């Protein structure tokens, strides 16, 4: 059969409408972007503060630099200028509690977001999550204020690479994880209950 007589059929379906960008349509589109979940920590003692961030990205490897997008209305935002240092804690899949603690949980004062037993002191005077997937200890290099948010550029001075736990991600407004260990997979499909300590070759 001649190639000129071959017809390619596409299933009939309605295409999604292309709409003007506004706050509602923009937020809806951005929910499709899976993002790593980080807790940003700043300060010491009663001055401690922080926030949950999903807009964290590497900027440069030479020198090591990253950026964090922060709502200028956040109670934590002034601390970036006042303190000049912060830590990015990349959360593991089992640290969802901290994502919720630092996401302005109602009734929880900022120093109360820091349960003492899980924190590790940093040379700059701040603290980081001892069991985070990774920690990047930063000095504030620059703040660029645009519209409702600010781009905080951090010069990374120290790095802590944690264990092999899966990472916490946010997609379509819900938490999930990437990276599964053998025991996590086994529990998920019901081969053995959580806490049993059994190992299977799967």
C-alpha positions as CSV (number, residue, x, y, z in Angstrom):
1,X,0.0,0.0,0.0
2,X,1.3,3.4,-0.9
3,X,2.3,5.6,2.0
4,X,0.0,8.3,0.4
5,X,-3.0,6.1,1.1
6,X,-2.2,5.5,4.8
7,X,-4.4,7.5,7.1
8,X,-3.5,8.3,10.7
9,X,-6.4,8.7,13.0
10,X,-6.4,10.6,16.2
11,X,-9.1,9.8,18.8
12,X,-11.7,12.5,19.0
13,X,-11.3,14.4,22.2
14,X,-11.9,18.0,23.3
15,X,-8.8,20.0,23.9
16,X,-8.4,22.0,27.1
17,X,-9.2,25.6,26.7
18,X,-6.4,28.1,26.7
19,X,-7.3,30.8,29.2
20,X,-6.0,34.2,30.3
21,X,-3.5,34.0,33.2
22,X,-4.8,35.3,36.5
23,X,-4.2,34.3,40.1
24,X,-6.7,31.4,40.0
25,X,-5.5,29.8,36.7
26,X,-1.9,30.4,37.5
27,X,-2.2,28.6,40.9
28,X,-4.1,25.8,39.2
29,X,-1.3,25.3,36.6
30,X,1.5,25.5,39.2
31,X,-0.2,22.7,41.2
32,X,0.8,20.3,38.4
33,X,4.5,21.0,39.1
34,X,5.8,18.5,41.6
35,X,8.1,20.2,44.1
36,X,10.5,19.2,46.8
37,X,9.5,20.3,50.3
38,X,12.0,22.2,52.4
39,X,11.9,23.9,55.8
40,X,13.9,27.2,56.0
41,X,15.2,27.8,59.5
42,X,16.6,31.1,60.9
43,X,17.8,32.4,64.2
44,X,18.5,31.1,67.7
45,X,16.6,30.9,71.0
46,X,13.4,32.9,71.2
47,X,14.4,34.6,67.9
48,X,14.0,31.4,66.0
49,X,11.7,31.4,63.1
50,X,11.2,29.6,59.8
51,X,8.8,28.6,57.0
52,X,8.0,25.7,54.7
53,X,9.1,26.3,51.1
54,X,8.6,24.5,47.8
55,X,10.2,27.2,45.7
56,X,13.8,26.4,46.3
57,X,16.2,25.9,43.4
58,X,20.0,25.8,42.7
59,X,21.4,28.9,41.1
60,X,25.1,28.3,40.6
61,X,27.6,25.5,41.4
62,X,30.6,27.9,41.3
63,X,30.2,29.4,43.7
64,X,27.5,27.2,45.4
65,X,24.4,29.4,45.4
66,X,20.7,28.7,45.6
67,X,17.5,30.8,45.7
68,X,14.4,30.7,47.8
69,X,11.1,32.4,47.0
70,X,9.6,33.9,50.1
71,X,6.2,35.7,50.6
72,X,7.0,39.2,51.7
73,X,4.0,39.1,54.0
74,X,5.4,36.1,55.9
75,X,6.3,36.8,59.5
76,X,9.7,35.2,58.9
77,X,10.7,37.3,55.9
78,X,12.2,40.3,57.9
79,X,14.6,37.8,59.6
80,X,16.5,37.2,56.3
81,X,17.6,40.8,56.4
82,X,18.1,41.0,60.2
83,X,20.0,37.8,60.6
84,X,21.8,37.4,57.3
85,X,21.9,33.6,57.4
86,X,19.5,30.7,57.0
87,X,19.5,26.9,56.5
88,X,17.6,24.9,53.9
89,X,16.4,21.6,55.3
90,X,15.3,19.2,52.5
91,X,12.7,17.0,54.1
92,X,12.5,13.2,54.1
93,X,9.3,11.5,53.3
94,X,8.6,10.8,57.0
95,X,9.1,14.5,58.0
96,X,5.7,15.8,56.9
97,X,5.1,16.9,60.4
98,X,7.8,19.6,60.0
99,X,6.3,20.8,56.7
100,X,3.1,21.3,58.6
101,X,4.7,22.8,61.7
102,X,6.5,25.5,59.6
103,X,3.6,26.2,57.3
104,X,2.1,28.7,59.8
105,X,0.1,26.1,61.7
106,X,-2.5,28.1,63.7
107,X,-1.8,28.6,67.4
108,X,1.8,27.5,67.2
109,X,4.3,30.2,68.1
110,X,7.4,30.3,66.0
111,X,9.9,29.0,68.7
112,X,7.4,26.2,69.4
113,X,8.0,24.8,65.9
114,X,11.4,23.6,67.1
115,X,11.2,20.4,69.3
116,X,14.6,20.3,71.0
117,X,15.6,16.7,70.4
118,X,15.7,16.8,66.6
119,X,17.9,19.9,65.9
120,X,21.6,20.3,65.3
121,X,23.5,23.5,65.9
122,X,25.2,25.2,62.9
123,X,28.4,27.3,62.9
124,X,26.4,30.4,61.9
125,X,24.4,30.2,65.2
126,X,21.3,28.7,63.6
127,X,20.1,25.1,63.6
128,X,19.1,22.4,61.2
129,X,17.1,19.2,61.2
130,X,19.5,16.4,62.2
131,X,17.7,13.8,60.0
132,X,17.0,15.9,56.9
133,X,17.7,14.4,53.5
134,X,20.1,17.3,53.0
135,X,21.0,20.6,54.7
136,X,22.4,23.7,53.0
137,X,23.8,26.3,55.4
138,X,23.6,29.7,53.7
139,X,24.5,33.4,54.0
140,X,22.1,35.9,52.5
141,X,23.8,37.2,49.3
142,X,20.9,39.3,47.9
143,X,17.2,39.9,48.2
144,X,15.2,40.8,45.1
145,X,11.7,42.0,45.8
146,X,9.1,41.5,43.1
147,X,5.4,41.8,43.5
148,X,4.1,39.7,46.5
149,X,7.4,37.7,46.9
150,X,11.1,38.1,47.3
151,X,13.8,36.0,45.7
152,X,16.4,35.4,48.5
153,X,19.7,34.3,47.1
154,X,21.8,32.3,49.5
155,X,25.6,31.6,49.3
156,X,25.9,28.0,50.4
157,X,28.8,27.8,53.0
158,X,28.3,24.2,54.4
159,X,26.4,21.1,53.2
160,X,25.2,18.1,55.1
161,X,24.1,15.1,53.1
162,X,21.8,12.9,55.1
163,X,20.6,9.3,54.8
164,X,19.0,7.4,51.9
165,X,15.4,8.1,52.9
166,X,12.9,9.0,50.3
167,X,12.2,12.7,49.8
168,X,9.0,14.5,50.6
169,X,7.3,16.2,47.5
170,X,4.2,18.3,47.0
171,X,2.0,17.7,44.0
172,X,-1.6,18.9,43.3
173,X,-1.8,20.2,46.9
174,X,-1.0,16.9,48.6
175,X,2.2,15.4,50.0
176,X,3.8,12.3,48.5
177,X,7.3,10.9,48.3
178,X,10.0,9.9,45.8
179,X,12.5,7.2,46.5
180,X,11.3,4.1,48.3
181,X,13.3,1.6,50.3
182,X,12.6,-2.1,50.2
183,X,10.9,-2.1,53.6
184,X,8.8,0.9,52.7
185,X,7.6,-0.9,49.5
186,X,6.8,-4.0,51.4
187,X,4.8,-2.1,54.0
188,X,2.9,-0.2,51.2
189,X,1.8,-3.4,49.5
190,X,1.1,-5.2,52.8
191,X,3.9,-7.8,53.0
192,X,4.5,-6.9,56.6
193,X,3.2,-4.4,59.1
194,X,5.0,-1.2,60.1
195,X,7.4,-1.8,62.9
196,X,7.8,-5.5,62.4
197,X,11.4,-5.2,61.4
198,X,11.0,-8.0,58.8
199,X,13.0,-7.9,55.6
200,X,12.0,-9.5,52.3
201,X,13.9,-9.8,49.1
202,X,11.7,-7.8,46.8
